[in-house]
Amino acid sequence: MASLPLGARIVSGAFLASGTLHLVKPNVFEPLMPDFVPAHREIIIGSGVAEIACALGMLFPPTRRVAGLASAALLVGVFPGNLKMADDARRLGSPTFRAVAYGRLPLQLPMIKAALNAAKA
């Protein structure tokens, strides 16, 4: 794992943690789902499995390229949920929730870049 860039290690760790939370407590993510997304629970479980698969795939050189590209695509795919979370926080949230929700938005780009760098590593 030493050849894996630091940013990719961070994305991998974040995906492992988040993916596990998706599987153990999917109800945490249900309020974040945009209304236009069907089958909320199934999508939450599926994205948790995808996050764990991407995280593990980035750790191993034979699967790193595909996992890095899949991780970048996954981060783009979940961005509408992050936007909804920020909008909900703006309208309904406490100052702490607003800070967390808005703080996540600019992190997407460096996380996507880190995933793409993993694909090149």
Secondary structure as GFF3:
##gff-version 3
##sequence-region A 1 121
A	DSSP	alpha_helix	6	24	.	.	.	ID=ss1
A	DSSP	three_ten_helix	26	28	.	.	.	ID=ss2
A	DSSP	three_ten_helix	30	32	.	.	.	ID=ss3
A	DSSP	alpha_helix	40	59	.	.	.	ID=ss4
A	DSSP	alpha_helix	61	92	.	.	.	ID=ss5
A	DSSP	alpha_helix	95	120	.	.	.	ID=ss6
###
